[in-house]
Amino acid sequence: MSEAIVVSDLGINFHVNRRGRRRRKRQFRDLFRPGGSQDSSRLFWALRHVNFTLNHGEAVGIVGGNGSGKSTLLRLIAGVMLPDEGNVRVNGGVGAMLELSAGFVPSLTARDNVYLLSALHGFSREQVDERFDEIVKWAEVDEFVDSQIRHFSSGMKARLAFSVVTRLEEPILLVDEILAVGDRAFRRKCSGVMENMLADGRTLLLVSHNERDLRRLCTRGLYVRDGTVVADGPIAEILEMYDADSDREQ
């Protein structure tokens, strides 16, 4: 199989303020004070020395505790964030479902946001026209399509975002905890769509805390802990390892 994603010695860091929150005036002043900004913060590596390869057609679940770096890893792969070291190579278009808003503009209508999000993925208005009715119908927002999206519930936003991204027909799909949102019927619909995509040979990288979804959709797992991948193997083994570590920490 050909390579879809290649992650090589990937790392990203952030400056963490040692003294907690400071007033904006003081933060601005410190920018012009020699060494001021460096003295007030420390370097925190959210991810470092991350290496793995994902082949086309694979379904991989990313497993780990809160704050381990799972979502940051997806953002680096999607190109939303830039690494401080190493690199990511992605071979093919990416449909990314990284948050509920999914790049939506609150003041725009659902209709306008569908066209905007699709355009950001390189799709023409004509291509979206062909899919538009199907998108809003699946998302169950066809009656509210000309309402500002700021008035949508979190479930409505999630359904619309998922419907748009999965119908763009990108070969690689990145999904961050979307299955944790909405009711059981929505989660079942999402799982069904992703199963069909995988059957068509598309690639999935999924972050989820739901073991049932991970076992159902993924064959391989990456265990992320303390900002790096500590294990890579069959999803069942990775989940057992994660559960055992979680039990020891309690």
C-alpha positions in Angstrom: 0.0 0.0 0.0 1.2 3.6 -0.7 1.9 6.0 2.1 -0.9 8.5 3.0 0.8 10.3 6.0 4.4 10.2 7.0 5.3 11.8 10.4 9.0 12.2 11.0 10.5 13.3 14.3 7.6 15.7 14.8 7.5 18.3 17.6 5.8 21.4 18.7 6.4 23.6 21.8 4.6 26.4 23.6 5.8 29.1 26.0 4.0 28.7 29.3 3.7 31.6 31.6 5.2 30.7 35.0 3.3 33.4 36.9 -0.2 32.6 35.5 -2.2 35.3 33.8 -0.7 38.8 33.5 -2.4 42.0 32.6 -2.3 42.9 28.9 -0.5 46.1 29.6 2.3 44.3 31.4 2.6 41.7 28.7 2.9 44.4 26.0 5.5 46.2 28.1 7.6 43.1 28.6 7.9 42.7 24.8 10.2 45.7 24.8 12.1 44.8 27.9 15.3 42.9 27.1 14.8 39.3 28.1 11.4 40.1 29.7 9.3 37.7 27.7 11.8 34.9 28.0 12.1 35.3 31.8 8.3 35.1 32.3 7.8 31.8 30.5 9.1 28.3 30.1 9.2 26.0 27.1 6.7 23.2 27.1 6.9 20.5 24.4 3.3 19.4 23.6 4.6 16.8 21.2 8.2 15.6 20.5 9.9 12.8 18.6 6.7 11.6 17.0 7.2 9.1 14.2 4.7 6.9 12.3 3.5 6.1 8.8 -0.2 5.7 7.8 -1.0 3.9 4.5 -3.9 4.7 2.2 -6.9 2.7 3.2 -5.9 2.3 6.9 -8.2 3.2 9.8 -6.1 4.2 12.8 -7.3 5.3 16.2 -5.3 7.7 18.4 -5.5 6.7 22.1 -4.4 8.6 25.1 -5.4 10.6 28.2 -6.5 14.2 28.2 -3.6 16.6 27.5 -1.4 13.9 25.9 -1.2 15.7 22.5 -3.8 13.7 20.4 -5.7 16.8 19.1 -2.5 18.7 18.6 -1.2 15.9 16.4 -4.3 16.0 14.2 -3.9 19.8 13.8 -0.3 19.4 12.8 -1.3 16.8 10.2 -4.1 19.0 8.9 -1.7 22.0 8.6 -3.7 24.1 11.0 -0.6 24.3 13.2 3.1 24.3 12.1 5.7 22.1 13.8 8.8 23.5 15.6 10.8 20.4 14.5 10.4 17.5 12.2 7.8 17.4 9.4 4.6 15.9 8.2 4.1 14.6 4.6 0.5 14.1 3.5 -0.1 12.5 0.1 -3.7 13.4 -0.9 -6.4 15.8 0.1 -7.5 16.0 3.7 -11.0 16.4 5.1 -10.5 17.6 8.7 -13.2 17.5 11.4 -11.3 19.0 14.3 -13.9 20.9 16.2 -17.6 21.5 16.3 -17.5 24.9 14.5 -15.3 23.3 11.8 -14.3 26.8 10.5 -17.9 28.1 10.4 -18.5 31.8 10.6 -21.2 32.5 13.2 -22.7 35.5 11.5 -23.2 33.7 8.2 -26.1 31.4 7.4 -25.8 27.6 7.2 -26.0 27.9 3.4 -23.2 30.3 3.2 -21.0 28.3 5.6 -21.5 25.2 3.5 -20.1 27.0 0.5 -17.3 28.6 2.5 -16.1 25.4 4.1 -16.2 23.6 0.8 -14.3 26.4 -0.9 -11.6 26.1 1.7 -11.1 22.5 0.6 -10.8 23.6 -3.0 -14.3 22.7 -4.3 -16.1 24.9 -6.8 -19.6 26.3 -6.3 -20.8 24.0 -9.0 -19.5 21.0 -7.2 -21.2 22.1 -4.0 -24.4 22.8 -5.8 -24.5 19.1 -6.8 -24.1 18.0 -3.2 -25.9 20.8 -1.3 -29.4 19.2 -0.9 -27.8 15.9 0.3 -25.5 17.8 2.8 -28.3 19.7 4.5 -30.8 16.8 4.4 -28.3 14.4 6.1 -27.5 17.0 8.7 -31.2 17.5 9.3 -30.9 21.3 9.0 -32.8 21.8 5.7 -35.5 23.8 7.5 -32.9 26.2 9.0 -30.5 26.5 6.1 -31.0 30.3 5.8 -30.5 30.9 9.6 -27.3 32.3 11.0 -25.2 29.4 12.3 -24.7 31.2 15.6 -28.3 30.1 16.5 -27.5 26.4 15.9 -27.1 24.0 18.8 -23.8 22.1 19.2 -25.4 19.0 17.7 -26.7 20.8 14.7 -23.2 22.3 14.0 -21.6 18.9 14.4 -24.1 17.3 12.0 -23.6 20.0 9.4 -19.8 20.0 9.7 -19.6 16.2 9.5 -22.0 16.1 6.5 -19.9 18.7 4.6 -16.5 17.2 5.3 -17.4 13.6 4.5 -19.1 14.6 1.2 -16.1 16.4 -0.1 -14.6 13.0 -1.1 -11.2 13.8 0.2 -9.1 10.5 0.4 -8.0 11.2 4.0 -10.3 12.0 6.9 -9.2 13.4 10.3 -11.8 13.2 13.0 -11.4 14.5 16.5 -14.1 13.4 19.0 -17.0 14.1 16.7 -18.6 10.8 17.8 -18.8 12.1 21.4 -21.3 14.8 20.3 -25.0 14.4 19.8 -27.4 11.6 20.5 -27.1 7.9 19.8 -28.8 8.2 16.4 -26.2 10.8 15.3 -23.3 8.7 16.4 -24.8 5.7 14.5 -25.2 7.8 11.4 -21.6 9.0 11.6 -20.2 5.5 12.1 -22.2 4.3 9.1 -20.8 7.0 6.9 -17.2 6.3 8.0 -17.6 2.6 7.5 -18.8 3.2 3.9 -15.8 5.5 3.4 -13.4 2.9 4.6 -15.1 0.3 2.4 -14.3 2.6 -0.5 -10.6 2.6 0.4 -10.4 6.0 2.1 -8.1 6.6 5.0 -9.2 7.5 8.6 -7.3 8.9 11.5 -9.7 9.1 14.5 -9.3 10.5 18.0 -12.0 9.2 20.4 -12.4 8.1 24.0 -15.1 5.7 23.1 -13.5 2.2 22.9 -16.6 0.7 21.1 -16.2 3.2 18.2 -12.4 2.6 18.1 -12.8 -1.1 17.9 -15.6 -0.9 15.4 -13.9 1.5 13.0 -10.1 1.0 13.5 -7.8 -1.9 13.0 -4.7 -0.1 14.2 -3.9 2.2 17.2 -1.4 4.8 18.2 -0.9 5.3 22.0 0.1 8.9 22.7 1.5 9.6 26.2 3.5 12.6 27.4 3.7 14.1 24.0 5.0 11.1 22.0 3.8 7.8 20.5 4.7 5.1 23.0 3.0 2.2 21.2 1.8 1.4 17.7 -0.1 -1.8 17.0 -3.4 -3.6 16.6 -6.2 -1.5 18.1 -7.2 -4.1 20.6 -3.7 -4.4 22.0 -3.3 -0.6 22.2 -6.6 -0.2 24.1 -5.6 -2.9 26.6 -2.3 -1.2 27.2 -4.0 2.2 27.7 -6.5 0.7 30.0 -3.8 -1.0 32.1 -1.8 2.2 32.4 -5.0 4.1 33.4 -5.8 1.6 36.1 -2.3 1.8 37.6 -2.5 5.6 37.7 -5.8 5.6 39.7 
